[in-house]
Each structure stands twice: as structure tokens, then as C-alpha cells.
């Protein structure tokens, strides 16, 4: 397979591959899915011919994102995603709890959607500042 990409498109592909592998493997510790590491290595190996060698390093026989790549803002994008997903999941879980329905239940979708929207609005305004836990 041959794919033609501009330098900018290739750079965006690097970001997407890194983010995908991060999501799939970041929490797995020693049980990483090595096939994804291998694909990432193969994609990053093309940095040499694209004169983007500052973005890679070689470790354990694989091409890996360099420290410069990892510190170049990619984790800001990951953090933004994680924050968004956190608040969306929390809002949905709280709405289900408030309505006394299971997370898989879809009873009264209109009310559920309204409650989720209210929680999202609160989180957008105040973050977690107003969340308290009772013992």
C-alpha cells in the first residue's frame, strides 16, 4: 500500500497515531497491545525520509515518539479530550442515578437528556467546584 501525504498531513497523521496508541495503551502497563506499538513505530519510521528526525528516537528496536514530540503540545489535546469525556460520563451517570435507572436503560430519553444537559452546563460553569461526597 502506498499513501501520498503532504508534510503537514503526515505530521497530523503522527499526532493521530500517537493519540490512538495512547488511548489504547496508556493504562495497560505491562499488558500493552504490542501490535499498536509496532504500527506506531512503522508510521514514525518515515520521519527519517521526511526530515523530521527531531520527532523520533529509537528504543528497544522500535521508532518511538521523541521527548520533543511528546512535550510539543500533543498531551494538551489528550487532556482536552479526557476532560470532555470525564464530564460527559459523569453527567450521564449522575442523571441515571437521579432518575433511578440503569446506565444501560433508556427510559424517558427526553428527561435523561435534559438532566445530562443541566449537569454539563453546571460543569462548564463551575467544573468540579460544587461536587461534594457524603460519607
C-alpha positions as CSV (number, residue, x, y, z in Angstrom):
1,X,0.0,0.0,0.0
2,X,1.2,3.5,-0.8
3,X,-0.3,6.6,0.6
4,X,0.8,10.1,-0.6
5,X,0.7,12.8,2.1
6,X,2.0,16.3,2.3
7,X,4.4,17.1,5.1
8,X,1.5,18.7,7.0
9,X,-0.8,15.7,6.5
10,X,2.0,13.4,7.6
11,X,2.6,15.5,10.7
12,X,-1.1,15.3,11.5
13,X,-1.0,11.5,11.0
14,X,1.8,11.3,13.5
15,X,-0.4,13.1,16.1
16,X,-3.4,10.8,15.3
17,X,-1.4,7.6,15.6
18,X,0.2,8.8,18.8
19,X,-3.2,9.7,20.3
20,X,-4.7,6.4,19.2
21,X,-1.9,4.4,20.7
22,X,-2.0,6.5,23.9
23,X,-5.7,5.8,24.4
24,X,-5.3,2.1,23.7
25,X,-2.1,1.5,25.7
26,X,-1.5,4.3,28.3
27,X,-3.3,2.5,31.2
28,X,-2.2,-1.1,30.3
29,X,1.2,-1.1,31.9
30,X,3.0,-4.4,31.0
31,X,0.0,-5.7,29.1
32,X,0.3,-3.2,26.3
33,X,-1.1,-4.2,22.9
34,X,2.2,-4.5,21.1
35,X,0.7,-4.6,17.6
36,X,-0.3,-1.0,18.0
37,X,3.2,-0.1,19.2
38,X,4.5,-1.8,16.0
39,X,2.2,0.2,13.8
40,X,3.2,3.4,15.6
41,X,6.8,2.5,15.1
42,X,6.3,1.9,11.4
43,X,4.5,5.2,10.9
44,X,7.1,7.1,12.9
45,X,9.9,5.5,11.0
46,X,9.1,7.6,8.0
47,X,10.2,10.7,9.9
48,X,13.7,10.0,8.7
49,X,12.8,10.4,5.0
50,X,10.6,13.4,5.8
51,X,13.5,15.2,7.6
52,X,11.5,15.1,10.8
53,X,14.1,13.2,12.9
54,X,13.6,15.5,15.9
55,X,10.2,13.8,16.4
56,X,11.6,10.3,16.8
57,X,14.0,8.2,18.8
58,X,14.9,4.6,18.6
59,X,14.4,2.4,21.7
60,X,14.0,-1.3,22.1
61,X,14.5,-1.7,18.3
62,X,11.5,0.5,17.5
63,X,10.9,4.0,16.4
64,X,9.2,5.9,19.1
65,X,8.0,9.5,19.5
66,X,10.8,11.6,20.9
67,X,10.6,13.7,24.1
68,X,10.3,16.8,21.9
69,X,7.3,15.3,20.2
70,X,5.7,14.3,23.5
71,X,6.3,17.7,25.0
72,X,5.2,19.6,21.9
73,X,1.6,20.0,22.9
74,X,0.1,16.6,22.0
75,X,-0.8,16.0,25.6
76,X,-2.8,19.2,25.7
77,X,-5.1,17.6,23.0
78,X,-5.3,14.4,25.0
79,X,-6.1,16.3,28.2
80,X,-8.8,18.3,26.5
81,X,-10.3,15.0,25.3
82,X,-10.1,13.4,28.7
83,X,-11.6,16.3,30.4
84,X,-14.5,16.4,28.0
85,X,-15.1,12.7,28.3
86,X,-14.9,12.8,32.1
87,X,-17.6,15.4,32.4
88,X,-19.8,13.8,29.8
89,X,-19.6,10.4,31.5
90,X,-20.1,12.0,35.0
91,X,-23.1,13.9,33.8
92,X,-24.7,10.8,32.3
93,X,-24.0,8.7,35.3
94,X,-25.5,11.3,37.7
95,X,-28.5,11.7,35.5
96,X,-29.1,8.0,35.5
97,X,-28.6,7.9,39.3
98,X,-31.1,10.8,39.8
99,X,-33.7,9.0,37.7
100,X,-33.1,5.7,39.3
101,X,-32.4,3.9,36.0
102,X,-29.6,1.7,35.0
103,X,-26.8,3.2,32.8
104,X,-28.0,0.9,30.0
105,X,-31.6,1.9,30.5
106,X,-33.1,4.4,28.0
107,X,-36.4,5.1,29.8
108,X,-37.6,8.6,29.3
109,X,-34.8,9.8,27.0
110,X,-36.2,13.4,27.0
111,X,-35.8,13.7,30.7
112,X,-32.5,11.9,30.7
113,X,-31.2,14.3,28.0
114,X,-32.4,17.3,29.9
115,X,-30.7,16.2,33.2
116,X,-27.5,15.5,31.3
117,X,-27.6,18.9,29.7
118,X,-28.1,20.5,33.2
119,X,-25.1,18.7,34.6
120,X,-23.0,19.6,31.6
121,X,-24.0,23.3,32.0
122,X,-23.0,23.2,35.7
123,X,-19.7,21.6,34.9
124,X,-18.9,24.1,32.1
125,X,-19.6,26.9,34.6
126,X,-18.0,25.5,37.7
127,X,-16.0,22.4,36.9
128,X,-16.0,20.1,39.9
129,X,-16.1,23.0,42.5
130,X,-19.6,22.2,43.6
131,X,-19.3,18.4,43.8
132,X,-19.3,17.0,47.3
133,X,-19.3,13.5,48.6
134,X,-21.2,12.4,51.7
135,X,-19.9,9.6,53.9
